[in-house]
Amino acid sequence: MGTLAMIRDLITNTEKRWDDKLTKVDTQIENLEKKIDKKITKALENPLAAMSKTK
């Protein structure tokens, strides 16, 4: 395998690893957003219950 092919493979592998990591982080962020949205919605529906939990 030539040097150029090795460099291309390295770039491709690195790019795939970064894509995988970013996809994982995006999924985690989306899950956190859903969880926060759920809590905000619940707090808006029943503010007194939400206030008693924060104390």
DAWOQUI-V77272 format. One record per residue. N is the residue number from 1. RES is the residue in one small letter. SS is DSSP state (H for helix, E for strand, L for the rest). Layout:
{{N | RES | SS} {N | RES | SS}}
This chain:
{{1 | m | L} {2 | g | L} {3 | t | H} {4 | l | H} {5 | a | H} {6 | m | H} {7 | i | H} {8 | r | H} {9 | d | H} {10 | l | H} {11 | i | H} {12 | t | H} {13 | n | H} {14 | t | H} {15 | e | H} {16 | k | H} {17 | r | H} {18 | w | H} {19 | d | H} {20 | d | H} {21 | k | H} {22 | l | H} {23 | t | H} {24 | k | H} {25 | v | H} {26 | d | H} {27 | t | H} {28 | q | H} {29 | i | H} {30 | e | H} {31 | n | H} {32 | l | H} {33 | e | H} {34 | k | H} {35 | k | H} {36 | i | H} {37 | d | H} {38 | k | H} {39 | k | H} {40 | i | H} {41 | t | H} {42 | k | H} {43 | a | H} {44 | l | H} {45 | e | H} {46 | n | L} {47 | p | H} {48 | l | H} {49 | a | H} {50 | a | H} {51 | m | H} {52 | s | H} {53 | k | H} {54 | t | H} {55 | k | L}}
